Amino acid sequence: YELLYLLEEAFDDKIPENEANEFETVGDVVNFIKKRKG
């Protein structure tokens, strides 16, 4: 999942695999980032 690796590099933060597996769309990833970054 290329997008996930890009996100990890961009935010210098590891995303737990169990959370990453829940992403079905890019929107899910964006919402997740918004939550984590406040």
PDBQT receptor file of N, H, CA, C and O in Angstrom, charges set to zero:
ATOM      1  N   TYR A   1       0.866  -1.193   0.000  1.00  0.00    +0.000 N 
ATOM      2  CA  TYR A   1       0.000   0.000   0.000  1.00  0.00    +0.000 C 
ATOM      3  C   TYR A   1       0.893   1.229   0.000  1.00  0.00    +0.000 C 
ATOM      4  O   TYR A   1       1.322   1.705   1.052  1.00  0.00    +0.000 OA
ATOM      5  N   GLU A   2       1.164   1.732  -1.187  1.00  0.00    +0.000 N 
ATOM      6  H   GLU A   2       0.816   1.346  -2.042  1.00  0.00    +0.000 HD
ATOM      7  CA  GLU A   2       2.126   2.823  -1.361  1.00  0.00    +0.000 C 
ATOM      8  C   GLU A   2       1.736   4.082  -0.596  1.00  0.00    +0.000 C 
ATOM      9  O   GLU A   2       2.583   4.717   0.032  1.00  0.00    +0.000 OA
ATOM     10  N   LEU A   3       0.465   4.440  -0.646  1.00  0.00    +0.000 N 
ATOM     11  H   LEU A   3      -0.223   3.924  -1.156  1.00  0.00    +0.000 HD
ATOM     12  CA  LEU A   3       0.013   5.672  -0.005  1.00  0.00    +0.000 C 
ATOM     13  C   LEU A   3       0.370   5.679   1.479  1.00  0.00    +0.000 C 
ATOM     14  O   LEU A   3       0.773   6.706   2.023  1.00  0.00    +0.000 OA
ATOM     15  N   LEU A   4       0.220   4.539   2.119  1.00  0.00    +0.000 N 
ATOM     16  H   LEU A   4      -0.108   3.704   1.677  1.00  0.00    +0.000 HD
ATOM     17  CA  LEU A   4       0.513   4.448   3.545  1.00  0.00    +0.000 C 
ATOM     18  C   LEU A   4       1.981   4.763   3.820  1.00  0.00    +0.000 C 
ATOM     19  O   LEU A   4       2.302   5.477   4.770  1.00  0.00    +0.000 OA
ATOM     20  N   TYR A   5       2.868   4.227   2.987  1.00  0.00    +0.000 N 
ATOM     21  H   TYR A   5       2.608   3.646   2.216  1.00  0.00    +0.000 HD
ATOM     22  CA  TYR A   5       4.290   4.490   3.179  1.00  0.00    +0.000 C 
ATOM     23  C   TYR A   5       4.597   5.969   2.984  1.00  0.00    +0.000 C 
ATOM     24  O   TYR A   5       5.411   6.537   3.712  1.00  0.00    +0.000 OA
ATOM     25  N   LEU A   6       3.952   6.589   2.009  1.00  0.00    +0.000 N 
ATOM     26  H   LEU A   6       3.290   6.127   1.418  1.00  0.00    +0.000 HD
ATOM     27  CA  LEU A   6       4.160   8.015   1.780  1.00  0.00    +0.000 C 
ATOM     28  C   LEU A   6       3.697   8.822   2.981  1.00  0.00    +0.000 C 
ATOM     29  O   LEU A   6       4.355   9.779   3.388  1.00  0.00    +0.000 OA
ATOM     30  N   LEU A   7       2.568   8.435   3.544  1.00  0.00    +0.000 N 
ATOM     31  H   LEU A   7       2.033   7.657   3.214  1.00  0.00    +0.000 HD
ATOM     32  CA  LEU A   7       2.044   9.144   4.716  1.00  0.00    +0.000 C 
ATOM     33  C   LEU A   7       2.994   8.996   5.897  1.00  0.00    +0.000 C 
ATOM     34  O   LEU A   7       3.250   9.962   6.616  1.00  0.00    +0.000 OA
ATOM     35  N   GLU A   8       3.514   7.798   6.097  1.00  0.00    +0.000 N 
ATOM     36  H   GLU A   8       3.306   7.013   5.513  1.00  0.00    +0.000 HD
ATOM     37  CA  GLU A   8       4.432   7.581   7.213  1.00  0.00    +0.000 C 
ATOM     38  C   GLU A   8       5.664   8.453   7.068  1.00  0.00    +0.000 C 
ATOM     39  O   GLU A   8       6.149   9.020   8.047  1.00  0.00    +0.000 OA
ATOM     40  N   GLU A   9       6.173   8.563   5.848  1.00  0.00    +0.000 N 
ATOM     41  H   GLU A   9       5.779   8.103   5.052  1.00  0.00    +0.000 HD
ATOM     42  CA  GLU A   9       7.346   9.404   5.633  1.00  0.00    +0.000 C 
ATOM     43  C   GLU A   9       6.986  10.869   5.817  1.00  0.00    +0.000 C 
ATOM     44  O   GLU A   9       7.731  11.625   6.440  1.00  0.00    +0.000 OA
ATOM     45  N   ALA A  10       5.854  11.264   5.279  1.00  0.00    +0.000 N 
ATOM     46  H   ALA A  10       5.249  10.650   4.772  1.00  0.00    +0.000 HD
ATOM     47  CA  ALA A  10       5.453  12.665   5.325  1.00  0.00    +0.000 C 
ATOM     48  C   ALA A  10       5.263  13.128   6.767  1.00  0.00    +0.000 C 
ATOM     49  O   ALA A  10       5.607  14.262   7.104  1.00  0.00    +0.000 OA
ATOM     50  N   PHE A  11       4.725  12.269   7.612  1.00  0.00    +0.000 N 
ATOM     51  H   PHE A  11       4.446  11.349   7.338  1.00  0.00    +0.000 HD
ATOM     52  CA  PHE A  11       4.430  12.676   8.986  1.00  0.00    +0.000 C 
ATOM     53  C   PHE A  11       5.459  12.146   9.971  1.00  0.00    +0.000 C 
ATOM     54  O   PHE A  11       5.342  12.358  11.178  1.00  0.00    +0.000 OA
ATOM     55  N   ASP A  12       6.473  11.452   9.446  1.00  0.00    +0.000 N 
ATOM     56  H   ASP A  12       6.568  11.280   8.465  1.00  0.00    +0.000 HD
ATOM     57  CA  ASP A  12       7.523  10.900  10.302  1.00  0.00    +0.000 C 
ATOM     58  C   ASP A  12       6.902  10.151  11.472  1.00  0.00    +0.000 C 
ATOM     59  O   ASP A  12       7.303  10.324  12.623  1.00  0.00    +0.000 OA
ATOM     60  N   ASP A  13       5.925   9.324  11.161  1.00  0.00    +0.000 N 
ATOM     61  H   ASP A  13       5.599   9.183  10.226  1.00  0.00    +0.000 HD
ATOM     62  CA  ASP A  13       5.157   8.670  12.211  1.00  0.00    +0.000 C 
ATOM     63  C   ASP A  13       4.706   7.312  11.692  1.00  0.00    +0.000 C 
ATOM     64  O   ASP A  13       4.203   7.202  10.574  1.00  0.00    +0.000 OA
ATOM     65  N   LYS A  14       4.887   6.297  12.496  1.00  0.00    +0.000 N 
ATOM     66  H   LYS A  14       5.296   6.387  13.405  1.00  0.00    +0.000 HD
ATOM     67  CA  LYS A  14       4.431   4.980  12.090  1.00  0.00    +0.000 C 
ATOM     68  C   LYS A  14       2.950   4.834  12.393  1.00  0.00    +0.000 C 
ATOM     69  O   LYS A  14       2.486   5.177  13.480  1.00  0.00    +0.000 OA
ATOM     70  N   ILE A  15       2.221   4.322  11.422  1.00  0.00    +0.000 N 
ATOM     71  H   ILE A  15       2.597   4.043  10.539  1.00  0.00    +0.000 HD
ATOM     72  CA  ILE A  15       0.797   4.093  11.597  1.00  0.00    +0.000 C 
ATOM     73  C   ILE A  15       0.602   2.605  11.897  1.00  0.00    +0.000 C 
ATOM     74  O   ILE A  15       1.011   1.752  11.110  1.00  0.00    +0.000 OA
ATOM     75  N   PRO A  16      -0.017   2.301  13.026  1.00  0.00    +0.000 N 
ATOM     76  CA  PRO A  16      -0.201   0.883  13.382  1.00  0.00    +0.000 C 
ATOM     77  C   PRO A  16      -0.913   0.115  12.275  1.00  0.00    +0.000 C 
ATOM     78  O   PRO A  16      -1.867   0.611  11.675  1.00  0.00    +0.000 OA
ATOM     79  N   GLU A  17      -0.444  -1.089  12.014  1.00  0.00    +0.000 N 
ATOM     80  H   GLU A  17       0.331  -1.492  12.501  1.00  0.00    +0.000 HD
ATOM     81  CA  GLU A  17      -0.976  -1.840  10.881  1.00  0.00    +0.000 C 
ATOM     82  C   GLU A  17      -2.455  -2.151  11.066  1.00  0.00    +0.000 C 
ATOM     83  O   GLU A  17      -3.207  -2.184  10.092  1.00  0.00    +0.000 OA
ATOM     84  N   ASN A  18      -2.877  -2.379  12.301  1.00  0.00    +0.000 N 
ATOM     85  H   ASN A  18      -2.266  -2.353  13.092  1.00  0.00    +0.000 HD
ATOM     86  CA  ASN A  18      -4.289  -2.697  12.513  1.00  0.00    +0.000 C 
ATOM     87  C   ASN A  18      -5.173  -1.504  12.162  1.00  0.00    +0.000 C 
ATOM     88  O   ASN A  18      -6.311  -1.683  11.728  1.00  0.00    +0.000 OA
ATOM     89  N   GLU A  19      -4.658  -0.286  12.348  1.00  0.00    +0.000 N 
ATOM     90  H   GLU A  19      -3.734  -0.141  12.700  1.00  0.00    +0.000 HD
ATOM     91  CA  GLU A  19      -5.413   0.899  11.958  1.00  0.00    +0.000 C 
ATOM     92  C   GLU A  19      -5.364   1.078  10.442  1.00  0.00    +0.000 C 
ATOM     93  O   GLU A  19      -6.371   1.417   9.821  1.00  0.00    +0.000 OA
ATOM     94  N   ALA A  20      -4.203   0.852   9.857  1.00  0.00    +0.000 N 
ATOM     95  H   ALA A  20      -3.385   0.576  10.362  1.00  0.00    +0.000 HD
ATOM     96  CA  ALA A  20      -4.052   1.018   8.416  1.00  0.00    +0.000 C 
ATOM     97  C   ALA A  20      -4.981   0.070   7.656  1.00  0.00    +0.000 C 
ATOM     98  O   ALA A  20      -5.501   0.418   6.596  1.00  0.00    +0.000 OA
ATOM     99  N   ASN A  21      -5.181  -1.109   8.195  1.00  0.00    +0.000 N 
ATOM    100  H   ASN A  21      -4.758  -1.392   9.056  1.00  0.00    +0.000 HD
ATOM    101  CA  ASN A  21      -6.027  -2.091   7.514  1.00  0.00    +0.000 C 
ATOM    102  C   ASN A  21      -7.478  -1.647   7.442  1.00  0.00    +0.000 C 
ATOM    103  O   ASN A  21      -8.254  -2.178   6.647  1.00  0.00    +0.000 OA
ATOM    104  N   GLU A  22      -7.848  -0.671   8.270  1.00  0.00    +0.000 N 
ATOM    105  H   GLU A  22      -7.218  -0.240   8.916  1.00  0.00    +0.000 HD
ATOM    106  CA  GLU A  22      -9.241  -0.219   8.266  1.00  0.00    +0.000 C 
ATOM    107  C   GLU A  22      -9.501   0.803   7.162  1.00  0.00    +0.000 C 
ATOM    108  O   GLU A  22     -10.652   1.101   6.842  1.00  0.00    +0.000 OA
ATOM    109  N   PHE A  23      -8.427   1.340   6.582  1.00  0.00    +0.000 N 
ATOM    110  H   PHE A  23      -7.492   1.098   6.842  1.00  0.00    +0.000 HD
ATOM    111  CA  PHE A  23      -8.606   2.342   5.530  1.00  0.00    +0.000 C 
ATOM    112  C   PHE A  23      -9.142   1.689   4.258  1.00  0.00    +0.000 C 
ATOM    113  O   PHE A  23      -8.560   0.735   3.743  1.00  0.00    +0.000 OA
ATOM    114  N   GLU A  24     -10.251   2.214   3.765  1.00  0.00    +0.000 N 
ATOM    115  H   GLU A  24     -10.724   2.989   4.183  1.00  0.00    +0.000 HD
ATOM    116  CA  GLU A  24     -10.797   1.695   2.515  1.00  0.00    +0.000 C 
ATOM    117  C   GLU A  24     -10.690   2.735   1.409  1.00  0.00    +0.000 C 
ATOM    118  O   GLU A  24     -10.654   2.393   0.227  1.00  0.00    +0.000 OA
ATOM    119  N   THR A  25     -10.638   4.006   1.799  1.00  0.00    +0.000 N 
ATOM    120  H   THR A  25     -10.667   4.283   2.760  1.00  0.00    +0.000 HD
ATOM    121  CA  THR A  25     -10.564   5.072   0.806  1.00  0.00    +0.000 C 
ATOM    122  C   THR A  25      -9.540   6.095   1.255  1.00  0.00    +0.000 C 
ATOM    123  O   THR A  25      -9.122   6.106   2.413  1.00  0.00    +0.000 OA
ATOM    124  N   VAL A  26      -9.140   6.953   0.329  1.00  0.00    +0.000 N 
ATOM    125  H   VAL A  26      -9.480   6.944  -0.611  1.00  0.00    +0.000 HD
ATOM    126  CA  VAL A  26      -8.222   8.031   0.684  1.00  0.00    +0.000 C 
ATOM    127  C   VAL A  26      -8.879   8.928   1.734  1.00  0.00    +0.000 C 
ATOM    128  O   VAL A  26      -8.198   9.454   2.615  1.00  0.00    +0.000 OA
ATOM    129  N   GLY A  27     -10.192   9.102   1.643  1.00  0.00    +0.000 N 
ATOM    130  H   GLY A  27     -10.744   8.675   0.927  1.00  0.00    +0.000 HD
ATOM    131  CA  GLY A  27     -10.909   9.915   2.617  1.00  0.00    +0.000 C 
ATOM    132  C   GLY A  27     -10.734   9.382   4.031  1.00  0.00    +0.000 C 
ATOM    133  O   GLY A  27     -10.612  10.158   4.979  1.00  0.00    +0.000 OA
ATOM    134  N   ASP A  28     -10.723   8.059   4.176  1.00  0.00    +0.000 N 
ATOM    135  H   ASP A  28     -10.823   7.429   3.406  1.00  0.00    +0.000 HD
ATOM    136  CA  ASP A  28     -10.514   7.461   5.498  1.00  0.00    +0.000 C 
ATOM    137  C   ASP A  28      -9.143   7.841   6.036  1.00  0.00    +0.000 C 
ATOM    138  O   ASP A  28      -8.986   8.133   7.221  1.00  0.00    +0.000 OA
ATOM    139  N   VAL A  29      -8.150   7.832   5.146  1.00  0.00    +0.000 N 
ATOM    140  H   VAL A  29      -8.278   7.595   4.183  1.00  0.00    +0.000 HD
ATOM    141  CA  VAL A  29      -6.789   8.185   5.564  1.00  0.00    +0.000 C 
ATOM    142  C   VAL A  29      -6.734   9.648   5.982  1.00  0.00    +0.000 C 
ATOM    143  O   VAL A  29      -6.148   9.986   7.010  1.00  0.00    +0.000 OA
ATOM    144  N   VAL A  30      -7.346  10.511   5.183  1.00  0.00    +0.000 N 
ATOM    145  H   VAL A  30      -7.822  10.236   4.347  1.00  0.00    +0.000 HD
ATOM    146  CA  VAL A  30      -7.336  11.943   5.485  1.00  0.00    +0.000 C 
ATOM    147  C   VAL A  30      -8.008  12.205   6.824  1.00  0.00    +0.000 C 
ATOM    148  O   VAL A  30      -7.486  12.964   7.641  1.00  0.00    +0.000 OA
ATOM    149  N   ASN A  31      -9.155  11.587   7.058  1.00  0.00    +0.000 N 
ATOM    150  H   ASN A  31      -9.579  10.970   6.395  1.00  0.00    +0.000 HD
ATOM    151  CA  ASN A  31      -9.863  11.775   8.319  1.00  0.00    +0.000 C 
ATOM    152  C   ASN A  31      -9.025  11.291   9.487  1.00  0.00    +0.000 C 
ATOM    153  O   ASN A  31      -9.012  11.913  10.550  1.00  0.00    +0.000 OA
ATOM    154  N   PHE A  32      -8.325  10.183   9.291  1.00  0.00    +0.000 N 
ATOM    155  H   PHE A  32      -8.335   9.679   8.428  1.00  0.00    +0.000 HD
ATOM    156  CA  PHE A  32      -7.472   9.630  10.340  1.00  0.00    +0.000 C 
ATOM    157  C   PHE A  32      -6.349  10.605  10.690  1.00  0.00    +0.000 C 
ATOM    158  O   PHE A  32      -6.047  10.827  11.863  1.00  0.00    +0.000 OA
ATOM    159  N   ILE A  33      -5.735  11.182   9.654  1.00  0.00    +0.000 N 
ATOM    160  H   ILE A  33      -5.981  11.001   8.701  1.00  0.00    +0.000 HD
ATOM    161  CA  ILE A  33      -4.643  12.129   9.872  1.00  0.00    +0.000 C 
ATOM    162  C   ILE A  33      -5.161  13.361  10.605  1.00  0.00    +0.000 C 
ATOM    163  O   ILE A  33      -4.515  13.849  11.533  1.00  0.00    +0.000 OA
ATOM    164  N   LYS A  34      -6.308  13.858  10.201  1.00  0.00    +0.000 N 
ATOM    165  H   LYS A  34      -6.832  13.461   9.447  1.00  0.00    +0.000 HD
ATOM    166  CA  LYS A  34      -6.886  15.033  10.854  1.00  0.00    +0.000 C 
ATOM    167  C   LYS A  34      -7.094  14.766  12.345  1.00  0.00    +0.000 C 
ATOM    168  O   LYS A  34      -6.829  15.630  13.181  1.00  0.00    +0.000 OA
ATOM    169  N   LYS A  35      -7.565  13.577  12.666  1.00  0.00    +0.000 N 
ATOM    170  H   LYS A  35      -7.781  12.875  11.987  1.00  0.00    +0.000 HD
ATOM    171  CA  LYS A  35      -7.794  13.224  14.068  1.00  0.00    +0.000 C 
ATOM    172  C   LYS A  35      -6.479  13.180  14.836  1.00  0.00    +0.000 C 
ATOM    173  O   LYS A  35      -6.380  13.697  15.949  1.00  0.00    +0.000 OA
ATOM    174  N   ARG A  36      -5.469  12.557  14.230  1.00  0.00    +0.000 N 
ATOM    175  H   ARG A  36      -5.548  12.137  13.326  1.00  0.00    +0.000 HD
ATOM    176  CA  ARG A  36      -4.184  12.389  14.928  1.00  0.00    +0.000 C 
ATOM    177  C   ARG A  36      -3.451  13.703  15.101  1.00  0.00    +0.000 C 
ATOM    178  O   ARG A  36      -2.787  13.926  16.114  1.00  0.00    +0.000 OA
ATOM    179  N   LYS A  37      -3.572  14.575  14.106  1.00  0.00    +0.000 N 
ATOM    180  H   LYS A  37      -4.111  14.394  13.284  1.00  0.00    +0.000 HD
ATOM    181  CA  LYS A  37      -2.821  15.828  14.148  1.00  0.00    +0.000 C 
ATOM    182  C   LYS A  37      -3.626  16.952  14.790  1.00  0.00    +0.000 C 
ATOM    183  O   LYS A  37      -3.136  18.069  14.958  1.00  0.00    +0.000 OA
ATOM    184  N   GLY A  38      -4.870  16.639  15.145  1.00  0.00    +0.000 N 
ATOM    185  H   GLY A  38      -5.268  15.732  15.008  1.00  0.00    +0.000 HD
ATOM    186  CA  GLY A  38      -5.696  17.628  15.815  1.00  0.00    +0.000 C 
ATOM    187  C   GLY A  38      -6.125  18.732  14.888  1.00  0.00    +0.000 C 
ATOM    188  O   GLY A  38      -6.831  19.650  15.306  1.00  0.00    +0.000 OA
TER     189      GLY A  38
